[in-house]
Amino acid sequence: MLRKYPIISDQVSREELQRILDIFEEVLMSEVAGDIVEMGCYIGTTTLFLQRLLLAYKSDKQLHAYDSFEGLPPKTAEDASPAGEQFKEGELYAQRNEFVRHFRQAGLSLPVMHKAWFSSLTGADMPQTIAFAFLDGDFYNSIHDSFKLVWPRLSDGSVIIVDDYQSEALPCAKRAVDEWLNTHPARLQVVSSLAILRP
């Protein structure tokens, strides 16, 4: 699939995207109950490939994409890093219509879209059950808020992948994951910059 379709941004590497898709395919093949969630979709790079894999498997699972479409939120103390000065409020801004345009150009149906800051979302905004979640909130609070929304709805056999776990510029991602795992046990595997959690 990665040989056939372009990667439309530099926010995820080919290696990371391949690993995300491999694990997502495992979830689909295992027929894990529930829908698919992506927290932080930017212009839709990963979202496009998740939708393509759902189509390839003729799956009836729904893909839910969440983003503020206003760029990054303000940093907090947990997000401070000398290596991450480029990640500031408003960075990674992408308009909703840009995301939609990429799906139309690819000839794919749109996911269920949710335009909001993660902190303003509630359980009513989430699928009832979740089989697979990709969390790419960049900052500590965004990742922590994503965990709170996703975790209670996980099915048996579900998988969560968190981006930037090994990122020097975004050490807050690792901190958010490690702190969450202190009270919510799960098997953790780290591949490249991805944290793969199997509750």
Buried (B, 14 or more C-beta within 10 A) or exposed (E): EEEEEEBBBEBBEEEBBBBBBEBBBEBBEEEBBBBBBBBBBBBBBBBBBBBBBBEEBEBEBEBBBBBBBBBBBEBEEBBEBEEBEEBEEEEBEBEEEEBEEBBEEBEBEBBBBBEBBBEEBEEEBBBEBBBBBBBBBBBBBBBBBBBBBBBEBBBEBBBBBBBBBBBEBBBBBBBBBEBBBEEEEBEBBEBEBBBBBEB
